[in-house]
Amino acid sequence: MDSNNLFILLVLYISEFSGGQPIVFRPDYTYIAQQQSFYKVHLSRMSWFEAKRMCVLEDASLFYPQNEEEAKDVLSFITHTAPTIPSIYLSLNDLDTKGMYQTIDGKPISDVYHKWSPGEPNNNNGEEDCVVLILENGLFNDGNCNTTEYFVCKKPLDSRSNMSNSVGQEIIFRPDYTYIAQQQSFYKVHLPEMTWFEAKRICALEDASLFYPQNEEEAKDVLLFIKDTDPMISSIYLSLNDLDKKGVFKTIDGKPISDVYNKWGPGEPNNLGDEDCAVLHQNGELNDLNCNIKQRFVCKKPLDSGCNMSNSPGQEIVFRPDYTYIAQQQSFYKVHLSEMSWFEAKRMCALEEASLFYPENEKEAKDVLSFIQNTTQTIPSIYLSLNDLEIKGVYQTIDGKPISDVYNKWSPGEPNNNKGEEDCVVLILENGLFNDGNCNTTEYFVCKKLLYSVRRNSRCNMPNSGGQEIVFRPDYTYIAQQQSFYKVHLPEMTWFEAKRICALEDASLFYPQNEEEAKDVLLFIKNTKLPIHSIYLSLNDLDIEGVFKTIDGKPISDVYNKWGPGEPNNNKGEEDCVVLFENGQFNDVNCNNMKHFVCKKPLEAVTWNSRCNMSNSGYIFSEETGNCYKLHTKPLNWIDAYATCLLERTTLAVIDSPSERDFLANLAIRAATHLISETYQKGIFHLGFHNRHNTGWTTVR
């Protein structure tokens, strides 16, 4: 049925809704049903290597067409999205072996769609190793990988994995992870090769950890999983390393190698060429390797790591298994035994959804010093969050507190800013005193996570902290001073696209109410360490030239406004939208320019639907079925209805029982159809059944 219809969305029983329903991949990706995949056209030119990395950052991969049908579909998609683009990079390259083209995931070019232009590939000047697709004719050309081109990222729908628990409800960690029942854990093979440090970081970013086999059975299961994923993978990095103490291998979470699977190859480990990290070969043997050599890797998330925290008295309280809870401080702490610069330490804590430690008071200083001494006796000092990087001599914490508001006991003669280069603070463990040091010097450090800031446990469908948590969406960050949630969008978009994406996320394009909020959000952006120098604001003069106002109608005079010199100047008569620079100043720009942006959701605007355990108050709980439903009264075709459900992290309704059928029928009958002005077929509603592939009727589940 191709006509536009009303449709109903279903949230399955709470535990399934929280972790297992089909979800939209990313709101800036478009789903092409025929290809069962999501695609995004990047309108910023990049080198092939940058394009490949950008797709990986978006949890996708650089596109290549599997067959002629996909090539045609994606060419049509690009033409409708950006008709002026002449060509795009493809995943295909011959970087490994000259003349032997393959995809990033190792498929030879003969196994995928390939139509070369006449005389191509010609390897002009011996420097053409990457493939571009000419959009005008659909033919290939080889080009220099450092030339900048547009590109498309792709995420297949079937890259998500499902399994069922004993009551038939789906259990999932992340859609790109696969559950291996024998091991009660989720695994993901990362095909892009990375250094050991990068691999460890990527797993942490995915709330997982770099894999190591607990025993021989797990080693065999994961090797089989890797083989099924890509038989060309010869080895992967393991968590095991001897970075702390040469020759003493242990896992990232501190287990000695003797307690886990360890089957070294003949003559290994031999530490040939500074080899401190372990790899696992297809034959099940271990080898030590230089940690900076790039390898593929596997991330792992144990099933029981999602539900190891409870509100019930006497049960364990956990943030991450490698963090320790100190009850007196109502916080979690982790001692990092790898020395890093202050900037790296700050970033590592952020990657673990924590922050670089500073003591709020003398009691916390003593508690953490005791915790460190019980963890290790060899650390002489640690970095603290305190620094004077912004204003020399004015020390503050990462979250903006002046040093006078927190614990501070300087060593005699400190801070002395030796050689004018000491801007970061270290804590001497022997006496509990402070010293200023060069931020690029490597030190040990401690990360801290406040109990009340621990996010919602989606696997257990409950707040981790017994109801203290404040949440809107897991990809938004709460800034307490502003009583609002914020999200930085890294992909650049036009002002109109940015506005639309924020609305899709039930938020709005950001503008600062006052100077304090401007500073807080600029600091938030800075702390993400993303390469962002300006962002779109909600402010615009699209209605009346020269009369700037916010999306919600406030005149610019009522909100923060600090124009740069000579701005706004409406250059060429085409600048109607406002950007905010790092220095806090405004500039007017063309609304079609591509910019980063921030979405905002005030806390007071968040309505928590406790019956459905979600922030969308438009859902209704049914006592008869135990499910939650929402009737959408904007007529859409089935594909758009399906996509809208995904955006709300739900799915089109599937009728499982007569009681559910009756409930949905009554919900539809009560719909306020007089509010609908668009054409639709009355009395007909989309459900989650389809036969789109002509292979028989199935459900969206």
N, C-alpha and C positions, 0 to 999 in steps of 0.2 A: 504494500500500500504506500504510494508515493505522496499522498496528500499530506498537508500539515494537520496535525492532530494535537489535542491536549494529551498530556501524558502524566503518568504516575511514577514517582520514585520510591524505591524501597530501601530501608536500612534493615539488614537482617539482624537477628538477635544480637544483643549488644556486643558480646565478645567477638562475634564474627565481624561486625561493622568496624570495630576498633582496629582490627589487624588484618582482615582477610578479604575485604571486598575489592573488586576491580577499582583501580583509581586512575585518574588522569595521570599521564606521565609528567608533563609540564604544561602549564597554560600557554606557553609560547610555541608549543609544537602542535601541528595539525595532523589529525588522524585520517589516513587514506584507507578506507575499508577494504578495497580490493587487494591491497598489499598487507593488511593486518599490521600496519606499522605507523609510527609517528614520525613526522618530518619537520625540519625547521630550516628556512633559508636565512643564512647569515648575510646581512647587507654591508658588513664591514670587511674589506679585503684583508686577507692575511696570507702569510707564506703557508706552504703545505704543512710544515711542522706545527705552526701555530694553529692552523685549522684543525689538525688532528688532535692537538691538545685541548682546544676549546670544546670540541665534541666530547672528549673524555671528561672534562670538567662538568659537562651537563649530563653525565652518565649515559651518553649516547656514543655513536661512532661515525666517523667520516663516511659518507654515503658512497656506495657503488651499486649499480643495478644488477640484480640477480638474473634478470631475463629482459627480453624486449618489452614485455607488458609493463614491467616496473619502470623501465626507462621512459616509456611513453607517459605513464601516470605522473611520474615526478617532473618530467618536462612540462606537462600541462599545469601541474601545481605551481611550478616556478613562474610560468608565463602569467598565471593569474595573480601571483604574489608580487613579482617584480619583473615586469615585462621588459625592462631596459638592460637586464643582466645579459652579457654576451656569452659567458662561459663560467663553469664551476670546476673546482678541484674534485677529483674522485679519490677513493681510498687506494686505487691501484698505483703501484710503483715498482721500480726494479732496483731499489736501494741496496738490497742484500746481494743480488747477483745481476750484473749488467746484462740487460736483454731478457731477463726472466721476470716478467711482470706477475705480481700477485697482490691480493688484497691485504689490508692490515691484519685480518684474521687468518691469513695463510692460504687462502684459496688461489690456485693458479688461474690466470686470466682465461684459460680455455674452459673453465667451469662456470664462468659468469658471462653476462652480456658484454660483447666487445665488437665494436665496429670502428676501425681506424679510418681516418681521412686518407685520401690518396697520398702515397709517399711517406706515411707515418707508421710507426715511430721512426724518426730520423736522427735522434740524439744529437741535435745541432750543437756544435762546438764541444761535444762530449760531455755536456752538462745537463741533459734533459732526462730526469729519472722519475718524474711524477706525471700523472695523467690528468688532462682536463677534458671536460665534455663540452663541445660546442653546442649551444642551445638551439641555434638556427637549424641545424641539420641532424643533431643527435649523434655526431661522429666524434671519435677520440683524437687527441693530439698529445704528444709528449712535450713537457715543458720543464723549465728550470724550477726546482722545488722552492727556491727562495723568491721567486716572483710572487707578487700578491694577487690573489684571486678571490672571488666570492666562493661560497661553499654551502653544502647542505649536510646537516647532521641527521642521523636516523636512529630510531629506537623501535625494534620489533615488538609487537604486542606479546608474542609468545616467549619473550625473554623473561616473563614473570613465571614463577613456579608455585604450584598449589599442592596441598596435601590435606587429608582429612583427619580429624581427631575421632575419638570413639563415638561421638554423638553426631558425626556427619558434618560438623562445622569446619570451615577452612581455617588452617593455622598458617600464618605467614609472618616473616620478620620484615623483609624488604622484597618487593616484587622481582628484583634481579638476583635474589639468592635462591638456591635449591636446597630443599630439606632432604637429608639422608636419615631415614627412620632408624636404622641400626645404630647410628651415632647420636641420635636425638639432638642434631645440630643442623644449622644452615651454612651453606658454603657458596662462595662465588669465585669463579676463575677470572682473573683480570688478564686480558690478552695484551694490552699495552705493556711493554717492558719498562721497568723502572729500577732505580737503585733500591737497596734494602731499606734505606731511610725513607725514600718516597713511598715504597710499598707499605711500610709500617704506618706512615701518615695517612695514606688513602684508606686503609682499613679502619683507622681510628675515626676518620671523617665519616665513615659509614656505620659508626657505632658498633664496629666489630673489631677483630684483632687478627694480626698476621698468623696464619695457620702453623701449627706443629702437631704431629700425630701423637696422641696419648699412648697408643699401643700399636702393635702390628696390624690388628684388624682395621683400625681407623686408617692407617697408612694405605692398606690395600683398597679400602672403600673409596678414599679420596683419589688415589691414583686411577682407579677405574672411572670415577666421575670426570677427572681431567681428560682421560682418553676419550670418553664419550663426547666431551665438549670440543676438544681439538686434539686429534691424534698426533699432530705435529709438535706438540709441546714436549720438549725433552727433559726439562728440569724447572723447578720452581724454588723461590726463596722460602725458607722456613723462619719461624720466630727465633730459632736458636742462634746464639751469638756469644762471642767472648770479648765483647767490647769493654766491659768493666775490668776484667782481669784476664790477661792473655793465657789461653789454654784451659780456662774454666768456662765451659759452655753452659748456658742456661737459657730458659725461655724469657720472653718479654715480661711475663708475670712472675718471674723469679724462681721457677722450678729448675733444679739441677738436671742436666741431661740424663743422668742415671735414673731419674724418676719417670722418664718418658721414652718413647720409641727412639732408639739410637742404633743404627746399623751403618757404620762407616764403610765406605769403599776401601779396597786394599791400599794401604799406605796413607790413609786419611785419618784425621786432619793433618796436613803437612805444613800449613801456614806458609805456602809458597807465594811470595809477592804480597805480603800484608793481608792475609786472609782471615777475617774475623766473623764472617757470616756463613750460615749453613744453607745448602741447597739439597733438595731431594730429587733424585733422578728417577726415570721411568722404571728402572729395575729395583727400586726401593732402597737404594743405597744413598748415604749422605756424603757430601763433599764440602770442604770449607772453601770459601771464595771471597775475593775482595768485595767489600760491601758496596763499592761504587760501580761495579759492573751491573749492567741492566739485565734483569731477568723477569719472567712472568711470575705471578704469585697468586695465592689463594687466601681469601679472607674467611674467617669463621665466626659464627655467632651461636653459642650453645642455646638450646631451647630453654633450659632452666635459668638462663641469665636474664630472661625477660620478666620472670615472676618471683624473684628472690627477695621481694620486699613486701611487707604487709602492714596493715594498720592494726593487726591484732596484737595485743600485749604479749611481750616475751619473744616475739619473732624478730628475726634479723632485719636491720635497716641497711639498705645497700644503695649506693649511687652507681658505682662501677666496681667490679670485683677487685681491681687493683688499688682502690681507695679505701682508707680506714676511717671509720666514724668515731669522732671524739664527742661523747655525749655532752660534756660540760660546755662545749663550744657550738653544739648543734650544727656541726659541719663535718665534711669529709676532707681528708688530706692524702696527698701522695708525695713521697720523696722520689725525685728523679735522680738516678745514680749516674746518668750520662751528663757530663758538663756541657753547657751551651752558653752562648752569648746571652745578654739580657733580652735582646729582641727575639732570639730563638726560643728562649724559655717562656717569654710572654706568649708567643705564637703556639708553642706546644700545649700550654695550659688551655688556650682558647680552643685548640683542636679537640681537647678532651672535654669540652663544654664546661671548663672550670676557669679559674683566673689565678694569676701569679699571687702568691701569698704575701700578706703583710699582717702583722699583729694589731688587732683593734685595741688591745690593752695589755697590761703586764701579765694578767692571768693567761691570756691566750698565748703570749710569747713563751711563758713557762711550759704550758701544755704541749705546744708544738716542739719546743726544744727537747722535752722529755720523749715525745714521740719519735723524733729524729734519732736520738741516742739509742732508743730501743730498736730502731730499724737498722742502723749502721753506726759503727764507732769510728769510721775513717773519714767522715766529712768534716772539714775545718770551718766551712762557711757556706751560706746560701744567698742567692739573690732575693731581694724583696721587690715588691711592686713599686716602691717609692723611687722617684726620680725627679730631676730638675731639667728635663729635656726641653720643656717649653720656655721657661724663664730661668735663666741661670741664678742659682741660689734659692729659688722658690720651690721647695720639695713638695710633691703631692703624690697620691696613689694613682693607679691606673684609672680608677673610677672617680677621680677628681677631688678627693678629700685632702685638705692641707695637712701637712705632717703634724701640725699642732693638735689635730683632732684625733690622732691615733697614737699608739705606743711609739716613743722615740727616745732612745738613750744612745747618744753618740760617744764613741771612744774619745779619750783626751786628744785635743787638737784636730778633731774631725767635725764637719767635713772640711777638707783642705783643698779640694779641687786641684790635685797635683798635676802640673804641666797644663792646667786648663782643660783637662780631658776627662774629668771624673763627674759623671752625671747620674750614675745609678748607685743604689744602696745595697750593701751586703750586710748580713747579720753574722757576726762572729759567734760560733756555737759555744766556745769555751766560756765566754763571759756574758753573752746576750747583748753585746754592744754593737752599735752601727759603725760602718765605715763607708765612705764614698769611693767608688771605683770606676774604671773605664768600662763602659757598657759592652765593649767588644771582647773583653776578657771573658773566658769561659769559667762558669761556676756551676755548682750543683744548685738545685732549686726545689721548691715545694709548690704544688698546685692545691688550690682550695675550692670546695663547692659547698655553698650554704645549703642547709637542709631545705629551707623553704623555696629555694630556686630550682630544686630538682623537678624536671618536667614530668608530665603525665605518663604513666606506665601504660602504653597502648596495648601491650601484650596481656596485662592483667586487667585492663579496663578499669583503672582506679588511679587516683592521685598517689604519687609515691610518698607524699609526706603527710598523709592523714588529713587531707582536705585543705592544707595550707597553700597549695600550689595555685598560681594565677596563670591561666592559659587561654589563648585564643586559637592559634594554629601553631603546630610544632615548628614551622619554618619562620615564625616571627619571634622577635626578641623583645622582652618587656623592659622598658626603661622606667624605673620606679619614680624618678623625679618628675617625669612627664605623665605618669599614670596612663601610658599608652604602649602599644605594640608596634614594632617597626620591622620592615624587611627591605634589605638592599637587593635590588635586581641587577645582576651583573650584565645580562644581555642588553645591548643598547637598542632602543626603540624610538619611534616618533612619539611626540607628546600625546597624540590621539591613542596610539597603541598602549602607551604607559597608563593612561587614564583607564582604558578598557581592562587591562590586566589587573590593576588594583581593584576595580569593581568586581571582576570575576572572583577575586579572592575575598570578597565581602569586606573590602577596605577602601581607602581612597588615596589618591595621589597626594603626597605630603606637601604641606607648607608650614613654616614655623610660625607659631602664634606670637612668640616673643624672642628676644635675644637669647634667653636662657635655653629655650628649646632648640634654637638654631645651633648653639654651641654643643648641646648634648648630642644632637643627631650628627653633626660634623665629626664629633669625637667617636661616635658609634661607627660611622663610615670609616674613619681612620683606623680604628681598631680591627676592622675586618681585613686590613692589609691588602685590599683589592686595589687594582690600578684605576681608581676613580678620582677625577679631578673636578667634576661638576655633575650636578643632577638636575633633572627637570623638577620644577615646583608646580603646584596646582594653579598658580597665578597666571592670568592671561588677559588680553584685551581683544579677544575674538568677537565679542558682541559690539563694542564701541571702541574705535581706535583711540588709544591713549588713556582709556579708562580701565585700569587693571583691577581685577577682582579674583577671588578664589573660586574654585568649582562650586562651593556651597554658597556663593553669593556675597561674601564679605568684601568690602572695598579694601584696597591695599593699605589704606591709611589706618585700618583697624588691626593689622597684623604686622609682624616684623617686616621691615623693608629698608634695605641698605643697598642702594644702587652703586655700582662702580662708577668711576669718573666718566662723565659724558653719556651715561646710560639713564633711561632707555633712549636709543637713537633711531629705532625702526629702520635699520639699514636696508636700502633698496625698497622700502615700503613693505617688507615681507616678514617683519619680526613681531610676532604676536604672543609668544610664549616666553616664560622666564626660567632661567637656570640659576642655581646657587653654586658659587665657587668655594674652594677650600678656605679662602680667606674671609668667607662670610658675606661676600658682596654679590649683588644681583647683576644680571645682564639679560637683555631681551634677545631672542634668537628666533630663527624660522622654525615653526612648529614641526616641520618635516625633517629637521635634523635628527640624527640618531644620538640619543643620550642615555646614560644610566638614570635610574630613578629609585625613589623610596616610596613604599606604600605604608600607610599608617592606619591603625585601628585604636581609637580611644577605649580605655578600659570600661568606661561608663556605657559604651555602645555595645559591649559584648553581652549577649544574652545566652546564658548556659541552659540548655535543655536537659535538665537532670534526668527526666524519664528516658530520654534517648541517648544520654551521655555524650552530647555533642553541642557545639556552639550555634548550630542552625536552629532557630526557634520555629521555623516553618514546618517542622516535622511533628506528626501526631502519633502518640503511642497507642497501640491497640491491645487492650487487655485480652481479647479473644485469641490473638495470634502471638503476642509477645514481641511484635516487630514495630518499627516506626515507619511512617509513610508521609509523603508530601505530594500534594496535587499541584502540578505546575499548570498555570492557566495562560501561558504564552504558547500559542500553537507552533509546533516545530515538526519537521520530518523525523523519521525514526532515528537516523544517524545523529542528527543534532541533539535529539532528546537523550540518546545514549551518551553522547559526549558531555552534555550538561550534568547528567548523573555522575559521571566520572569526576567532573570538577568539584562536586560536592562530596566526593569520596563515598559514593553510594552506587547503586545500580538500579536499572529499570526493574519494576516489580515482576516477580514470578509467582504465580498462584500455586500454592502447595496444598490447599485444603478448601473445602466448601466454606468454612468460616472466614478464610481469607478472601475468597471470592465475594462473599456477601459484604464484608467490610469495605472492600474497594468499590463495589457497586454503590453502596450508600455514600461513600466519600465523593464519588463522581456525581451522584444525583444532587448532592448538596452544594456543588460547585457554583460559584457566583458567575454564571455564564453571561450575565448582562454586562459584565465589565469587559468582555472580550470583543474587540472591534475587528479583529482580523478574520479572514476566511478559514474555516475549518469544518470538519465533518462532525456534526453534533452526535453525541452519544458514543463516539468511538475514541478509545484511549490506547496509547502505546503501552505495551507490556514487554517484558524481557524475553520474548520468544522470537526466533528468527530462522530463516532458511536462506541466508544471504549467499552461501557458497554452493547451493543446490546439492547438498550432501545429506539432506534430511533436517528436520526441525530440531533445534536445540535451544538451550537457554543461555543467557549472558553470563551465567556463572561458570 
